[in-house]
Amino acid sequence: MTHALHLPHWSSSTEKEEGLVPAVHRIGAVVVAAVIAAFGVLGLVNGLAYFSTDGQRVAGLSSNGLLSTISLVTALVLVVAAFRGSRVASTTMLVIGVLFLVSALANLAVLETDLNFLAFSMANVIFSIVAGLVLLTLGAYGRVSGNLPPDSPYRAEDGSVPDDDDTSQQLPETPAERAAERAMRDAELAVVEHRATPDQQRRVTAMAEVRTRADRRAVWMSFDRATLG
């Protein structure tokens, strides 16, 4: 009997997540978290001085108690993000990836000084750069691209990034709807220029009560039907 691991069950959301992109985001966050957590645990187990600026070697890197604690907290944040969902995991990896790169540059500037509170060595700087780039790559996968994969949750059916208003699906289709849109634009311009008729003012005010393009058009056309009636 074959047992399959269904990653969508990790999420507290009721929305089902399937496909390679969500899997990369969530599994990637957990894998990176495992590496960072292992480094943090080894540092704490070795009883490193908490604020030592010299540090001790742990898995080829320099560390102290503070860096070990930060590593464990970072790993925990990544795991929690993975359980929350692929979008949360993706965003979290992007943010932490940037922080890793910033940390590499900041600690490079204070190497071998009394301000080296995280006991960084050059190996740590290189690791931070690599880890940051890995996190950015995983977090951006299937999300930041001009040609998103078909299974990306950030891809609309027409291949573009989804828009909350779904504007592409609300374009006028009939001659009456196109005429209504032209009249709507004229009325909105007239209101802005303080030359609108009372009828235009009423219609624009009513359209302001709804959000989507299709709803605004429907409101405008309802005035037309009332006038004809």
MIDOSE-1310 file (N, C-alpha, C; in nm, 2 decimals, decimal comma, always signed):
residues 229
mtha	+0,09/-0,12/+0,00/+0,00/+0,00/+0,00/+0,09/+0,12/+0,00; +0,05/+0,22/-0,09/+0,13/+0,34/-0,10/+0,07/+0,45/-0,02; +0,15/+0,52/+0,06/+0,10/+0,63/+0,14/+0,15/+0,76/+0,09; +0,06/+0,85/+0,05/+0,10/+0,98/+0,00/+0,10/+1,09/+0,10
lhlp	+0,19/+1,18/+0,09/+0,20/+1,29/+0,18/+0,12/+1,41/+0,12; +0,01/+1,45/+0,18/-0,06/+1,56/+0,12/-0,03/+1,69/+0,20; +0,06/+1,77/+0,14/+0,10/+1,89/+0,20/-0,01/+1,99/+0,23; -0,12/+2,00/+0,15/-0,23/+2,09/+0,18/-0,29/+2,08/+0,32
hwss	-0,28/+1,95/+0,38/-0,34/+1,93/+0,51/-0,26/+2,01/+0,62; -0,14/+2,05/+0,59/-0,06/+2,13/+0,69/-0,13/+2,26/+0,72; -0,20/+2,32/+0,62/-0,25/+2,45/+0,63/-0,37/+2,46/+0,72; -0,39/+2,57/+0,79/-0,51/+2,59/+0,87/-0,62/+2,65/+0,78
stek	-0,58/+2,68/+0,66/-0,68/+2,74/+0,57/-0,76/+2,62/+0,51; -0,89/+2,65/+0,47/-0,97/+2,55/+0,41/-0,95/+2,54/+0,26; -0,87/+2,63/+0,20/-0,84/+2,63/+0,06/-0,74/+2,52/+0,03; -0,77/+2,44/-0,06/-0,68/+2,33/-0,10/-0,56/+2,38/-0,18
eegl	-0,44/+2,34/-0,15/-0,33/+2,38/-0,22/-0,26/+2,25/-0,29; -0,25/+2,26/-0,42/-0,19/+2,15/-0,49/-0,09/+2,20/-0,59; +0,00/+2,12/-0,64/+0,09/+2,15/-0,74/+0,23/+2,17/-0,70; +0,32/+2,19/-0,79/+0,46/+2,20/-0,76/+0,50/+2,33/-0,69
vpav	+0,44/+2,44/-0,73/+0,48/+2,57/-0,67/+0,45/+2,57/-0,52; +0,33/+2,53/-0,47/+0,30/+2,53/-0,32/+0,39/+2,43/-0,25; +0,42/+2,32/-0,32/+0,51/+2,22/-0,25/+0,65/+2,28/-0,24; +0,70/+2,35/-0,34/+0,84/+2,40/-0,33/+0,84/+2,51/-0,22
hrig	+0,74/+2,59/-0,21/+0,74/+2,69/-0,10/+0,74/+2,63/+0,04; +0,65/+2,53/+0,06/+0,64/+2,48/+0,19/+0,75/+2,38/+0,23; +0,78/+2,29/+0,14/+0,89/+2,20/+0,17/+1,03/+2,27/+0,17; +1,04/+2,37/+0,09/+1,17/+2,45/+0,09/+1,19/+2,52/+0,22
avvv	+1,08/+2,58/+0,27/+1,08/+2,65/+0,40/+1,12/+2,55/+0,51; +1,07/+2,43/+0,51/+1,10/+2,33/+0,61/+1,24/+2,28/+0,60; +1,29/+2,26/+0,48/+1,43/+2,21/+0,46/+1,53/+2,31/+0,51; +1,51/+2,44/+0,47/+1,60/+2,54/+0,52/+1,59/+2,56/+0,67
aavi	+1,47/+2,55/+0,72/+1,46/+2,56/+0,87/+1,53/+2,44/+0,94; +1,53/+2,32/+0,88/+1,60/+2,21/+0,94/+1,75/+2,23/+0,95; +1,81/+2,29/+0,84/+1,95/+2,32/+0,84/+1,99/+2,43/+0,94; +1,91/+2,53/+0,95/+1,93/+2,64/+1,04/+1,92/+2,59/+1,18
aafg	+1,81/+2,51/+1,21/+1,78/+2,46/+1,34/+1,90/+2,37/+1,39; +1,95/+2,29/+1,30/+2,06/+2,20/+1,34/+2,18/+2,28/+1,38; +2,21/+2,39/+1,31/+2,32/+2,47/+1,35/+2,29/+2,54/+1,49; +2,17/+2,58/+1,51/+2,14/+2,64/+1,64/+2,15/+2,54/+1,75
vlgl	+2,09/+2,42/+1,73/+2,10/+2,32/+1,84/+2,24/+2,28/+1,88; +2,32/+2,26/+1,77/+2,46/+2,23/+1,80/+2,53/+2,33/+1,88; +2,50/+2,46/+1,85/+2,56/+2,57/+1,93/+2,52/+2,57/+2,07; +2,39/+2,55/+2,10/+2,34/+2,55/+2,24/+2,39/+2,43/+2,31
vngl	+2,39/+2,31/+2,25/+2,44/+2,19/+2,31/+2,58/+2,20/+2,35; +2,66/+2,27/+2,27/+2,81/+2,29/+2,31/+2,83/+2,39/+2,42; +2,72/+2,45/+2,46/+2,73/+2,55/+2,57/+2,81/+2,67/+2,54; +2,79/+2,73/+2,42/+2,87/+2,84/+2,38/+2,84/+2,96/+2,47
ayfs	+2,94/+3,05/+2,49/+2,92/+3,17/+2,56/+2,82/+3,26/+2,48; +2,73/+3,32/+2,55/+2,61/+3,38/+2,48/+2,65/+3,50/+2,40; +2,74/+3,59/+2,46/+2,77/+3,71/+2,39/+2,92/+3,72/+2,35; +2,98/+3,61/+2,33/+3,12/+3,61/+2,29/+3,14/+3,66/+2,15
tdgq	+3,24/+3,75/+2,13/+3,26/+3,80/+2,00/+3,36/+3,72/+1,92; +3,43/+3,63/+1,99/+3,52/+3,54/+1,92/+3,45/+3,42/+1,86; +3,36/+3,36/+1,94/+3,29/+3,25/+1,89/+3,37/+3,12/+1,89; +3,29/+3,01/+1,87/+3,36/+2,87/+1,86/+3,31/+2,81/+1,73
rvag	+3,38/+2,71/+1,68/+3,35/+2,64/+1,56/+3,23/+2,55/+1,58; +3,13/+2,56/+1,49/+3,01/+2,47/+1,49/+2,98/+2,44/+1,35; +3,00/+2,31/+1,31/+2,97/+2,27/+1,17/+3,04/+2,36/+1,07; +3,17/+2,39/+1,10/+3,25/+2,47/+1,01/+3,22/+2,62/+1,01
lssn	+3,13/+2,66/+1,10/+3,10/+2,80/+1,11/+3,13/+2,85/+1,25; +3,14/+2,98/+1,27/+3,16/+3,04/+1,40/+3,03/+3,07/+1,46; +3,02/+3,05/+1,60/+2,89/+3,08/+1,66/+2,90/+3,11/+1,81; +2,80/+3,17/+1,86/+2,79/+3,19/+2,01/+2,65/+3,16/+2,05
glls	+2,62/+3,18/+2,17/+2,48/+3,15/+2,22/+2,38/+3,24/+2,16; +2,41/+3,36/+2,13/+2,31/+3,45/+2,07/+2,28/+3,41/+1,93; +2,38/+3,38/+1,85/+2,36/+3,34/+1,71/+2,28/+3,21/+1,71; +2,31/+3,12/+1,80/+2,24/+2,99/+1,81/+2,09/+3,01/+1,84
tisl	+2,06/+3,10/+1,93/+1,92/+3,13/+1,96/+1,85/+3,19/+1,84; +1,91/+3,29/+1,78/+1,85/+3,35/+1,66/+1,83/+3,25/+1,55; +1,92/+3,15/+1,54/+1,90/+3,05/+1,44/+1,78/+2,96/+1,47; +1,76/+2,93/+1,59/+1,64/+2,85/+1,63/+1,51/+2,92/+1,61
vtal	+1,51/+3,05/+1,64/+1,39/+3,13/+1,63/+1,36/+3,15/+1,48; +1,46/+3,17/+1,40/+1,44/+3,18/+1,25/+1,38/+3,05/+1,19; +1,44/+2,94/+1,24/+1,39/+2,81/+1,19/+1,24/+2,79/+1,23; +1,21/+2,83/+1,35/+1,07/+2,81/+1,40/+0,98/+2,90/+1,31
vlvv	+1,02/+3,02/+1,28/+0,93/+3,11/+1,20/+0,91/+3,04/+1,06; +1,01/+2,98/+1,00/+1,00/+2,92/+0,87/+0,90/+2,80/+0,88; +0,91/+2,72/+0,99/+0,82/+2,60/+1,00/+0,68/+2,65/+1,02; +0,66/+2,75/+1,10/+0,52/+2,80/+1,12/+0,46/+2,85/+0,99
aafr	+0,55/+2,92/+0,92/+0,50/+2,97/+0,79/+0,46/+2,86/+0,69; +0,54/+2,75/+0,69/+0,51/+2,64/+0,61/+0,38/+2,58/+0,64; +0,35/+2,57/+0,77/+0,22/+2,51/+0,82/+0,10/+2,61/+0,79; +0,13/+2,74/+0,78/+0,02/+2,83/+0,75/-0,02/+2,83/+0,61
gsrv	+0,07/+2,79/+0,52/+0,03/+2,79/+0,38/+0,14/+2,83/+0,29; +0,13/+2,80/+0,16/+0,24/+2,83/+0,06/+0,26/+2,97/+0,04; +0,16/+3,05/+0,04/+0,17/+3,20/+0,03/+0,25/+3,26/+0,15; +0,21/+3,22/+0,27/+0,28/+3,26/+0,38/+0,43/+3,22/+0,38
astt	+0,45/+3,09/+0,34/+0,59/+3,04/+0,34/+0,67/+3,12/+0,24; +0,61/+3,15/+0,12/+0,68/+3,22/+0,01/+0,72/+3,36/+0,06; +0,62/+3,43/+0,12/+0,65/+3,57/+0,17/+0,76/+3,57/+0,28; +0,74/+3,47/+0,37/+0,84/+3,46/+0,48/+0,98/+3,43/+0,43
mlvi	+0,99/+3,34/+0,34/+1,13/+3,32/+0,28/+1,19/+3,44/+0,21; +1,10/+3,51/+0,14/+1,15/+3,63/+0,07/+1,20/+3,73/+0,18; +1,13/+3,75/+0,29/+1,17/+3,85/+0,39/+1,30/+3,80/+0,46; +1,30/+3,67/+0,50/+1,42/+3,62/+0,57/+1,54/+3,62/+0,48
gvlf	+1,51/+3,59/+0,35/+1,62/+3,59/+0,26/+1,69/+3,72/+0,25; +1,61/+3,83/+0,24/+1,67/+3,96/+0,24/+1,74/+3,99/+0,37; +1,69/+3,95/+0,48/+1,75/+3,97/+0,61/+1,89/+3,90/+0,62; +1,90/+3,78/+0,56/+2,02/+3,71/+0,56/+2,13/+3,79/+0,48
lvsa	+2,09/+3,84/+0,37/+2,18/+3,92/+0,29/+2,23/+4,04/+0,36; +2,13/+4,11/+0,43/+2,16/+4,23/+0,50/+2,26/+4,19/+0,62; +2,23/+4,08/+0,68/+2,31/+4,04/+0,79/+2,46/+4,01/+0,75; +2,47/+3,95/+0,63/+2,60/+3,92/+0,58/+2,68/+4,04/+0,56
lanl	+2,62/+4,14/+0,50/+2,69/+4,27/+0,47/+2,72/+4,34/+0,60; +2,63/+4,34/+0,70/+2,65/+4,42/+0,82/+2,76/+4,35/+0,91; +2,75/+4,22/+0,91/+2,85/+4,15/+0,99/+2,99/+4,15/+0,93; +2,99/+4,16/+0,79/+3,12/+4,17/+0,73/+3,19/+4,30/+0,77
avle	+3,11/+4,40/+0,79/+3,17/+4,53/+0,83/+3,23/+4,53/+0,97; +3,18/+4,44/+1,05/+3,23/+4,44/+1,19/+3,31/+4,32/+1,23; +3,36/+4,24/+1,13/+3,44/+4,13/+1,16/+3,57/+4,17/+1,24; +3,60/+4,09/+1,33/+3,72/+4,10/+1,41/+3,72/+4,24/+1,49
tdln	+3,60/+4,28/+1,53/+3,59/+4,40/+1,61/+3,50/+4,37/+1,73; +3,50/+4,46/+1,83/+3,42/+4,44/+1,95/+3,27/+4,44/+1,92; +3,23/+4,49/+1,79/+3,09/+4,49/+1,76/+3,04/+4,37/+1,69; +3,12/+4,27/+1,68/+3,09/+4,14/+1,62/+3,01/+4,05/+1,72
flaf	+2,89/+4,10/+1,75/+2,81/+4,04/+1,86/+2,76/+3,90/+1,82; +2,75/+3,87/+1,70/+2,71/+3,73/+1,65/+2,83/+3,64/+1,62; +2,95/+3,68/+1,66/+3,07/+3,60/+1,64/+3,08/+3,55/+1,50; +3,06/+3,64/+1,40/+3,07/+3,60/+1,26/+3,21/+3,58/+1,22
sman	+3,24/+3,48/+1,13/+3,36/+3,47/+1,06/+3,33/+3,49/+0,91; +3,44/+3,48/+0,83/+3,41/+3,50/+0,69/+3,33/+3,38/+0,63; +3,34/+3,26/+0,69/+3,26/+3,15/+0,66/+3,11/+3,18/+0,68; +3,08/+3,24/+0,79/+2,94/+3,28/+0,83/+2,89/+3,38/+0,72
vifs	+2,97/+3,47/+0,68/+2,93/+3,57/+0,58/+2,89/+3,50/+0,45; +2,98/+3,41/+0,41/+2,95/+3,33/+0,29/+2,82/+3,25/+0,30; +2,81/+3,18/+0,42/+2,69/+3,10/+0,44/+2,56/+3,19/+0,44; +2,57/+3,31/+0,50/+2,45/+3,39/+0,50/+2,41/+3,44/+0,36
ivag	+2,51/+3,46/+0,28/+2,48/+3,50/+0,14/+2,42/+3,39/+0,06; +2,48/+3,27/+0,08/+2,42/+3,15/+0,01/+2,28/+3,12/+0,06; +2,26/+3,12/+0,19/+2,13/+3,09/+0,25/+2,03/+3,20/+0,21; +2,07/+3,32/+0,20/+1,98/+3,43/+0,16/+1,93/+3,41/+0,02
lvll	+2,03/+3,38/-0,07/+2,00/+3,36/-0,21/+1,91/+3,23/-0,23; +1,93/+3,13/-0,15/+1,85/+3,01/-0,16/+1,70/+3,04/-0,12; +1,69/+3,11/-0,01/+1,56/+3,15/+0,04/+1,49/+3,24/-0,06; +1,56/+3,34/-0,12/+1,49/+3,42/-0,22/+1,45/+3,34/-0,34
tlga	+1,53/+3,25/-0,38/+1,50/+3,17/-0,50/+1,38/+3,08/-0,47; +1,37/+3,02/-0,36/+1,26/+2,93/-0,32/+1,13/+3,01/-0,30; +1,15/+3,13/-0,24/+1,03/+3,21/-0,21/+0,97/+3,27/-0,34; +1,06/+3,30/-0,43/+1,02/+3,37/-0,56/+0,97/+3,27/-0,66
ygrv	+1,00/+3,14/-0,64/+0,97/+3,04/-0,74/+0,82/+3,03/-0,77; +0,78/+3,04/-0,90/+0,64/+3,04/-0,93/+0,56/+3,16/-0,89; +0,63/+3,26/-0,85/+0,56/+3,38/-0,80/+0,61/+3,51/-0,87; +0,74/+3,52/-0,88/+0,80/+3,64/-0,94/+0,86/+3,60/-1,08
sgnl	+0,78/+3,61/-1,18/+0,83/+3,57/-1,31/+0,73/+3,63/-1,42; +0,79/+3,65/-1,54/+0,70/+3,70/-1,65/+0,63/+3,58/-1,71; +0,66/+3,46/-1,68/+0,60/+3,34/-1,74/+0,58/+3,24/-1,62; +0,47/+3,26/-1,55/+0,45/+3,17/-1,43/+0,41/+3,03/-1,47
ppds	+0,45/+2,93/-1,39/+0,41/+2,79/-1,42/+0,26/+2,78/-1,42; +0,20/+2,68/-1,49/+0,06/+2,66/-1,49/-0,01/+2,63/-1,36; +0,07/+2,57/-1,27/+0,02/+2,53/-1,14/+0,04/+2,64/-1,03; +0,09/+2,75/-1,07/+0,12/+2,86/-0,97/-0,01/+2,92/-0,92
pyra	-0,03/+2,93/-0,79/-0,15/+3,00/-0,74/-0,15/+3,15/-0,77; -0,04/+3,20/-0,82/-0,03/+3,34/-0,85/-0,06/+3,37/-1,00; -0,10/+3,26/-1,07/-0,13/+3,28/-1,21/-0,28/+3,27/-1,24; -0,33/+3,37/-1,31/-0,47/+3,36/-1,35/-0,48/+3,27/-1,47
edgs	-0,60/+3,24/-1,51/-0,62/+3,14/-1,62/-0,56/+3,20/-1,75; -0,56/+3,33/-1,77/-0,50/+3,39/-1,89/-0,35/+3,40/-1,88; -0,29/+3,35/-1,77/-0,14/+3,35/-1,76/-0,09/+3,47/-1,69; -0,17/+3,56/-1,64/-0,13/+3,68/-1,57/-0,15/+3,66/-1,42
vpdd	-0,09/+3,75/-1,34/-0,11/+3,74/-1,20/-0,25/+3,78/-1,16; -0,32/+3,70/-1,08/-0,46/+3,73/-1,05/-0,47/+3,87/-0,99; -0,58/+3,93/-1,02/-0,61/+4,06/-0,96/-0,74/+4,04/-0,87; -0,74/+4,11/-0,76/-0,85/+4,09/-0,67/-0,99/+4,13/-0,73
ddts	-0,98/+4,23/-0,82/-1,10/+4,28/-0,88/-1,14/+4,20/-1,00; -1,05/+4,11/-1,05/-1,08/+4,03/-1,16/-1,12/+4,12/-1,28; -1,05/+4,23/-1,30/-1,09/+4,33/-1,40/-1,10/+4,27/-1,54; -1,01/+4,17/-1,57/-1,00/+4,12/-1,71/-1,13/+4,04/-1,74
qqlp	-1,20/+3,99/-1,64/-1,33/+3,92/-1,66/-1,45/+4,01/-1,66; -1,43/+4,14/-1,65/-1,54/+4,24/-1,64/-1,55/+4,34/-1,76; -1,48/+4,31/-1,86/-1,48/+4,39/-1,98/-1,62/+4,39/-2,04; -1,67/+4,51/-2,10/-1,80/+4,51/-2,16/-1,80/+4,42/-2,29
etpa	-1,91/+4,35/-2,30/-1,92/+4,25/-2,41/-2,03/+4,29/-2,52; -2,13/+4,36/-2,48/-2,24/+4,39/-2,57/-2,23/+4,54/-2,61; -2,29/+4,58/-2,72/-2,29/+4,72/-2,76/-2,35/+4,81/-2,65; -2,45/+4,76/-2,58/-2,51/+4,84/-2,47/-2,41/+4,86/-2,36
eraa	-2,34/+4,76/-2,32/-2,24/+4,77/-2,21/-2,13/+4,87/-2,25; -2,08/+4,86/-2,38/-1,98/+4,95/-2,42/-2,03/+5,09/-2,42; -2,15/+5,11/-2,47/-2,21/+5,25/-2,46/-2,22/+5,30/-2,32; -2,26/+5,21/-2,23/-2,27/+5,25/-2,09/-2,13/+5,29/-2,03
eram	-2,03/+5,21/-2,07/-1,89/+5,25/-2,02/-1,85/+5,39/-2,07; -1,88/+5,42/-2,19/-1,84/+5,55/-2,25/-1,92/+5,66/-2,17; -2,05/+5,64/-2,15/-2,13/+5,73/-2,07/-2,08/+5,75/-1,93; -2,04/+5,64/-1,87/-1,98/+5,64/-1,73/-1,86/+5,73/-1,73
rdae	-1,77/+5,71/-1,82/-1,64/+5,79/-1,82/-1,68/+5,94/-1,84; -1,77/+5,97/-1,93/-1,81/+6,11/-1,95/-1,87/+6,17/-1,82; -1,95/+6,09/-1,75/-2,01/+6,14/-1,63/-1,91/+6,16/-1,52; -1,82/+6,07/-1,51/-1,72/+6,08/-1,40/-1,63/+6,20/-1,43
lavv	-1,59/+6,22/-1,56/-1,51/+6,34/-1,59/-1,59/+6,47/-1,57; -1,72/+6,47/-1,60/-1,80/+6,59/-1,57/-1,81/+6,62/-1,43; -1,82/+6,52/-1,34/-1,82/+6,54/-1,20/-1,70/+6,60/-1,15; -1,58/+6,55/-1,20/-1,45/+6,61/-1,16/-1,44/+6,75/-1,20
ehra	-1,49/+6,78/-1,32/-1,48/+6,92/-1,37/-1,60/+7,01/-1,33; -1,68/+6,96/-1,24/-1,79/+7,04/-1,18/-1,89/+7,09/-1,28; -1,92/+7,00/-1,38/-2,01/+7,04/-1,48/-2,12/+6,93/-1,51; -2,13/+6,84/-1,41/-2,22/+6,72/-1,42/-2,36/+6,77/-1,41
tpdq	-2,45/+6,70/-1,48/-2,59/+6,72/-1,47/-2,64/+6,65/-1,34; -2,76/+6,68/-1,29/-2,81/+6,61/-1,17/-2,81/+6,46/-1,19; -2,85/+6,42/-1,31/-2,86/+6,28/-1,34/-2,72/+6,21/-1,34; -2,63/+6,28/-1,40/-2,49/+6,22/-1,39/-2,44/+6,22/-1,25
qrrv	-2,47/+6,32/-1,17/-2,42/+6,32/-1,03/-2,48/+6,21/-0,95; -2,61/+6,18/-0,97/-2,68/+6,07/-0,90/-2,62/+5,94/-0,94; -2,59/+5,92/-1,07/-2,54/+5,79/-1,12/-2,40/+5,77/-1,06; -2,31/+5,87/-1,07/-2,18/+5,86/-1,02/-2,18/+5,83/-0,87
tama	-2,26/+5,90/-0,80/-2,27/+5,87/-0,65/-2,31/+5,73/-0,62; -2,41/+5,68/-0,70/-2,46/+5,54/-0,68/-2,34/+5,44/-0,72; -2,27/+5,47/-0,82/-2,16/+5,38/-0,86/-2,05/+5,37/-0,75; -2,03/+5,48/-0,68/-1,93/+5,48/-0,58/-1,96/+5,38/-0,46
evrt	-2,08/+5,33/-0,46/-2,12/+5,24/-0,35/-2,08/+5,10/-0,38; -2,04/+5,07/-0,50/-1,99/+4,93/-0,54/-1,85/+4,93/-0,57; -1,79/+4,81/-0,59/-1,64/+4,81/-0,60/-1,60/+4,77/-0,74; -1,66/+4,67/-0,80/-1,60/+4,62/-0,93/-1,65/+4,69/-1,05
radr	-1,58/+4,68/-1,16/-1,62/+4,74/-1,28/-1,75/+4,70/-1,33; -1,77/+4,56/-1,32/-1,90/+4,51/-1,37/-2,02/+4,56/-1,28; -2,00/+4,58/-1,15/-2,10/+4,63/-1,06/-2,13/+4,77/-1,09; -2,03/+4,85/-1,12/-2,05/+4,99/-1,15/-2,13/+5,01/-1,28
ravw	-2,09/+4,92/-1,38/-2,17/+4,92/-1,50/-2,31/+4,88/-1,49; -2,33/+4,78/-1,40/-2,47/+4,74/-1,37/-2,55/+4,85/-1,31; -2,49/+4,92/-1,22/-2,56/+5,04/-1,15/-2,60/+5,14/-1,26; -2,50/+5,17/-1,35/-2,53/+5,27/-1,45/-2,65/+5,23/-1,54
msfd	-2,65/+5,10/-1,58/-2,75/+5,05/-1,67/-2,88/+5,04/-1,60; -2,88/+5,02/-1,47/-3,01/+5,02/-1,40/-3,08/+5,15/-1,40; -3,01/+5,26/-1,41/-3,07/+5,39/-1,42/-3,13/+5,41/-1,56; -3,06/+5,35/-1,67/-3,11/+5,35/-1,80/-3,24/+5,28/-1,81
ratl	-3,25/+5,16/-1,74/-3,37/+5,08/-1,75/-3,49/+5,15/-1,67; -3,45/+5,22/-1,57/-3,56/+5,29/-1,49/-3,61/+5,41/-1,58; -3,52/+5,47/-1,65/-3,56/+5,58/-1,74/-3,66/+5,53/-1,85; -3,62/+5,42/-1,91/-3,70/+5,37/-2,02/-3,84/+5,32/-1,96
g	-3,83/+5,27/-1,84/-3,95/+5,22/-1,78/-4,05/+5,33/-1,74
